[in-house]
Amino acid sequence: MPYKKLHIEIRDRVGYILMQSGSRFNKLSITTLRELKRAFGELEVNPAVTVIVLSGYPGESFAVGADIAQMRDFGPAEGFAFAELGQSLFAQMEECGKPIIGALNGITMGGGCDLAMACDIRLGSDALLFAHPGAKLGIITGFCGTQKLPRLVGKNFAREIFMTSESYTAADGLRMGFLNRLFPAVSFWDDVVAFAGRIAAHPAEPLLYGKKIVNASEDVELKSGCVMELGAFSSLFATEARAEKMQSFLNRKKNHGTR
C-alpha cells in the first residue's frame, strides 16, 4: 500500500523516512502517525536496513506538531485516543532494534519535538526552530513531552520551554542538550547522510544491544544494568560479525606495523 504522507528510500544500509505532507509544514495528523508506525515496522524487519533516518527534508519543517484543525473538535475521548496513538508510535521507535536518527531540517514544534525525542540521535540544521507552544492553544502535549523533555534537557529548561511557548534556535538546542550535532543548512543533508553511513557501517548486533541497554539504564539500578551489559557483551562473541571485525582490525594493525 503506498504512503500518502511519507516517502521511503533505502540506500547503503540506511532507511530514510521523509515526511512530505504536500505542504510547507508537516503536521502529525492521525494518518501521518499511522503511516509512521507502519514505516518503522517495515524498516525494522528489513534486513537491508541497519539505521533509520527520519526527516522532513527537503521541506521547510521537520514536523510542526498535531493538526490543529483536526484537533479543534476533539472531546476528551478523541483527545485520549489521539495521544495514545502518538505515544504508541514513540514507544515503538524507542523499542525498535535499530538506531533512529532524527534529522531536524527545519521547524520542529509541539508534537514534532516529542517525535524528535523518540529518536536516538538528533541532528539539527542551523535553520532549526523548535518550541512547545501548547500553552498558547490552551493545552499541553499528550505525547509524553512533559516527562521526556526534562530527562533530556533538565527541569529548568523544560519548564521554560513549556511555560513560555517561545521558539528556540538550533544553537539553543545544542546548548540545552536537545541536539547531538549541529550542521550548516547548506550542507545539512550531505552531513546527515555521511553521519548515518558511519553508523550503518557497524554490525547490527552491537547497535541493537547498545540501544536497548542504554535506554533501559533509566529504569534499572546500576547492578542490574551491569548484569544486562555482561550478558549482552558475552553473547556478541557468538556472532560472525564480531569475529570478522576483530580479524579485520588485527590485519590492518599488522599491515600498518610492517610499513
N, C-alpha and C positions, 0 to 999 in steps of 0.2 A: 504494500500500500504506500503510495507516495506521500511525502510530507508536505503540509501546507505552509508551515511556519519556519521550517528548518531546511538547511542544505547540508548534506553529509558528504565528506570526502575522506578517503583513506590513502595516505602516501607515506612511504618509508616507515612503516610500523606505527604511524600516528593517525588516529582517527579524529577528524575535525568536525565539530558540530557548530554550524554557523547559524545564528538566529537571524532570520531575514523575514520580517513580517510584512514587507511590501511598503513600509513607510519609514520615515526618518528614525522613529523611536520604536524599539522592540518592547512590546507590552507582554507581561506574563498573564495572558488570558488562560482560561480553562483549557482551550485547545492547545496552546503552547506548552503548558505544564504537562499535559498528557503526552504530547509528542516528545518532549524531553525525556519523560520516563521511558518511552519506547526506544528512543535513540540510544540512551545509556545502556539499556538492557541488551540491545543488539550488539553494540560495540564491546560490551564486557565479555560476551561469549565468542566474539570473532577472533580466531587465532592469529589473524594478520595484524591485529592492533595490540600494541604494548602500552601506549599512552593515549589519553584523550585530551583534546583541547576544545574548550568551549569559548565562543566569542560572538560578538555582533559584527565583527569585521566583514566587509569594508564599510559598514554603515556608520552613522554618527553616534550610535549608542551601543552599549553592551546590553543593558536591559533597564527600562525606566520604571519597573515595578508593575503592580497589578493594573488591569484595565479598569479605570475609574468608572467609565460609562457602564461597564458590566457590573461593577460592584454597587453602583448607586442605588439599585432597587433591592439589594440583598436584605433579608431579615436575618435574625440570629442563626437560624438553621442553615441558610445558604452561606453565611459567613463562616460558620464552623466547618462545613463541607469543603469550602474553598481553601481555608487554612490547612485543613487536614490533607488535602491533595498536595499542596506545596510542601508541607512537612514530610510527606511520604516520599516526594521526589528528592529532597535534600538528604533524607536518611538513606535512600538508595545510592546517592552519589558518595556519601561518606563510607558506605559499606562496600562499594564497588572495589573489586580486586585489582583495579588498575589505577595508576596516578591520573588525576584530573587537574589540568591546568586551566585556570580562568584567565583568559586574555582580555583584559578590560580596556577595550579600544576607545571608549568614549563615555557618555553619560551613564552613570550607574546609580539608580535611585531606588529607595524603598526595598521592595522585594528583590530588585536587582542586586542590592548589597547582600541580601540574605543568600541569593543564588551564588554570588561570588564567594561567600564564606563557606559554602558547601564544597568548594574546590579545594584541593590540597595545596596548591600554589597559586598565587595571584600575581600576574604580570600586568603592569599598568603603562598605558601611553601617557605622555606628558600632557595630552589633551583631556585626560580623565577629569570628570567632576563627579563626586559621589555625595549622597545625602540620604537621610532617613526623614522624609518630610511628612510623615503620618500625622503629626500634631496639627499641621496646617489644615488637614482634612477631617479632623475630629476623631482620628483612630490611632492605633499603634499597629506595628507589624504583627501578623499572625503566623509568620514563618520562622519562629524561634530566634529572631534577631535580638530580642531583649536578653536572651540567655547566651548567645554565641558571641555577640559583639564585645561584651565586657571581658570574655575569656580571651579574645584576640587582642584588643587594644587597651584593656583595663577599664575599670568602672568610671574613672574621671572623664576620659574621652567619650565613652559610650553615653554617659548622661548628657554631656554637652551636645553630642550628635543628635540624640533623640529630642532633647528639650528645645534646642534652637531651631531645628528643621532647616538649618542653613546648608549650603553647598560647600564642599571642601575640595581642594585641589589634589592633584596627584602627589605633589610634594608633601602636603599634609598627610596623605595616606601612607607615604613612606615613613614619615616622622612618627606617626601613631602606631605603625606596625600592621596596618591594614594590607599593605602591599609587600611582596617579597622583593620585587625588582621594578625599576622604572626605566622605560626606554623612550627615545625620541619618537614623536608621532611619524616623522618622515621615514623612519626605518623600522617602525614597530612590528609589522608583520614578519619581516625577514628575521628580526631578532627573536620573535616568538617561535618561528619555525626552527631556527637554529637551537634554541633552548630546549624545545621539545625533542628534537633529534638527539641531543646529547643524553637525555634520559632514556629515550627509546632504544639506544644502543646497548643498554644493560639487559641482562636476563630478566624475565618476567617474575621469577620466584622471589628474589630478594626485594623487588619493588613491592610485591604483594605483602610479604611479611613485614617489611618496614612500615608500610602504611597502616596495616592492621594494628601493629603493636604500639606505634606512636599514638594512634587515635585512642587506643584502649588505655593509655597511660593516664588520661584524665579521670578515669573511673575506677582504677585499681590502686591499691597501696604498693609501695616500692618493692617489697619482697615478692609479691605475686607477679608484678610486672617483670622482674628479673627472671623468674621461673619461666614465664612465657617466652622471653627472649632466648633463654637457654634451649628450650625445645625447638624454637624456630632456627636458631643458629645450627644446632646439630643436625636437624633434618635436611638442611641445604647441602650437606656433604653427600647426600644420596643423588643429587641432580647431575645430569650430564653437563649442563651449562657451567656449573661451578668448576668441574674438572677441566673443561676446555678453557675457561677464562684464566684459571691459575696457571695452566701449562703455557698459555699464550704469554702471560706476564713473565714467566721464567725464561721463555725463549727470547723475548725482547731484551730482558736484562742480560742474558748470556751474550747475545749478539752485540749489545751495546758495549759490554766489557771487553770484547775481543777487538774492538776498533783501535 
